[in-house]
Amino acid sequence: MNSNSMRQTRYDCQLLNDKPKTLPIFFGVSAQDTQQA
């Protein structure tokens, strides 16, 4: 149970760390595609 809890926390931290990198790239590409279109 303790090990599973730590694993979930680590997953949440990784998710939060990946979000700021992924979202701007996704929206940045979408913005460029919209401007070009």
N, C-alpha and C positions, 0 to 999 in steps of 0.2 A: 504493500500500500504506500509506504514512504517512497519507494523507488518509483512507483507509477506516478506519484504526485510530483516528484522532481522532474520526471520526464515530461509531464504535461506543462509544467512551468517553463521548462527549457523550450518546448515547442511554441508556447505563447510568446516568449521573448524572441525567438527566431522569426515568428510571424510578424511581430511588431517591427523588428529590424529590417525585414525584407519589404514591408509595406512602403516606407518612404522612398525606397529605391525604385520599386516597381510602378507605383501609381504615377509619379511625374513622368516616367518614360512612356507609360501607356497614354496619358493625356497629352504629352508632348507630341507623340507620333500622331495621335488623332487630330491635334490642332494643326500640325503641318499638312496632313492629308486634306483637312477641310480648307485650308488656305490655298492649297494647290488646285483643288477641284473647282 
